[in-house]
Amino acid sequence: MAPVMSDILWDNMMSDDTVSSVKSWILLIILFVVCVIFITPTFLVDHLKPVIELLSRDLGPDNLLAIALQTFFAPLMVLTFNSGLLPLFIDFIAYLEGHKSKS
């Protein structure tokens, strides 16, 4: 749903089209790179594998927490990124584009 016209700060809309376009493309490329890098579970698991192995070794191989950690850690990290961090990052990118409203 679009914002009410009275909520739009029209002073911010009078920016140079070229600058706005370049800024939008740069931010879109940054968002794409971040999503491609962090959304793959192999990236997360590979970089956090030593931590998971250390915790599993300390807890013991038959410990239920160690088994759950090895099984569910990668999906939980992807879920956290997709449902928590990614929307915040997209909101920040939209803020950097300069479209502000009163609300």
C-alpha positions as CSV (number, residue, x, y, z in Angstrom):
1,M,0.0,0.0,0.0
2,A,1.4,3.4,-0.9
3,P,1.8,6.1,1.7
4,V,-0.7,8.9,1.9
5,M,0.4,11.9,-0.2
6,S,0.5,14.1,3.0
7,D,3.1,11.8,4.5
8,I,5.5,12.2,1.6
9,L,8.3,14.7,2.1
10,W,8.3,16.2,-1.4
11,D,11.5,18.1,-0.8
12,N,13.4,14.8,-0.8
13,M,11.9,13.8,-4.1
14,M,13.6,16.5,-6.0
15,S,17.0,14.9,-6.4
16,D,19.0,14.4,-9.5
17,D,17.8,11.4,-11.5
18,T,21.3,10.3,-12.5
19,V,22.5,10.4,-8.9
20,S,19.4,8.5,-7.7
21,S,19.8,5.9,-10.4
22,V,23.5,5.3,-9.7
23,K,22.9,5.1,-6.0
24,S,20.1,2.6,-6.4
25,W,22.1,0.4,-8.7
26,I,25.1,0.4,-6.3
27,L,22.9,-0.4,-3.4
28,L,21.2,-3.2,-5.4
29,I,24.5,-4.7,-6.3
30,I,25.6,-4.6,-2.7
31,L,22.4,-6.3,-1.6
32,F,22.7,-9.0,-4.2
33,V,26.3,-9.7,-3.2
34,V,25.4,-9.9,0.5
35,C,22.5,-12.2,-0.2
36,V,24.4,-14.5,-2.5
37,I,27.3,-14.8,0.0
38,F,25.4,-15.2,3.2
39,I,22.3,-17.1,2.0
40,T,24.2,-20.3,1.2
41,P,24.3,-22.6,4.1
42,T,27.7,-24.0,3.0
43,F,29.2,-20.6,3.7
44,L,27.8,-20.5,7.2
45,V,28.6,-24.1,8.0
46,D,32.2,-23.9,6.7
47,H,33.0,-20.8,8.7
48,L,31.4,-22.0,11.9
49,K,32.4,-25.7,11.6
50,P,35.4,-25.4,14.0
51,V,33.1,-23.9,16.6
52,I,30.5,-26.6,16.2
53,E,33.2,-29.3,16.4
54,L,34.7,-27.8,19.5
55,L,31.4,-27.6,21.3
56,S,30.5,-31.1,20.2
57,R,33.8,-32.4,21.4
58,D,33.4,-30.7,24.8
59,L,29.8,-32.0,25.2
60,G,30.6,-35.5,24.1
61,P,29.5,-37.5,21.1
62,D,26.4,-39.0,22.7
63,N,25.1,-35.8,24.2
64,L,21.7,-34.7,22.9
65,L,22.7,-31.1,22.7
66,A,25.8,-31.9,20.6
67,I,23.7,-34.0,18.2
68,A,21.1,-31.2,17.9
69,L,23.8,-28.6,17.3
70,Q,25.3,-30.6,14.5
71,T,22.0,-31.3,12.9
72,F,20.0,-28.0,13.3
73,F,22.7,-25.3,13.4
74,A,22.9,-24.6,9.7
75,P,19.2,-24.4,9.1
76,L,18.8,-22.2,12.1
77,M,21.5,-19.8,10.9
78,V,19.8,-19.6,7.4
79,L,16.4,-19.0,9.0
80,T,17.8,-16.3,11.3
81,F,19.4,-14.6,8.3
82,N,16.3,-14.8,6.1
83,S,13.8,-13.8,8.6
84,G,15.8,-11.4,10.8
85,L,18.8,-9.9,9.3
86,L,17.8,-9.7,5.6
87,P,14.7,-7.6,6.2
88,L,16.6,-5.2,8.3
89,F,19.3,-5.0,5.6
90,I,16.7,-4.3,2.9
91,D,15.1,-1.6,5.1
92,F,18.5,0.0,5.6
93,I,19.1,-0.1,1.8
94,A,15.8,1.6,1.3
95,Y,16.7,4.3,3.9
96,L,20.0,4.9,2.1
97,E,18.2,5.5,-1.2
98,G,16.7,8.6,0.5
99,H,13.0,8.0,0.3
100,K,11.8,9.3,3.6
101,S,8.2,9.8,4.9
102,K,6.8,11.4,8.0
103,S,5.6,8.2,9.5
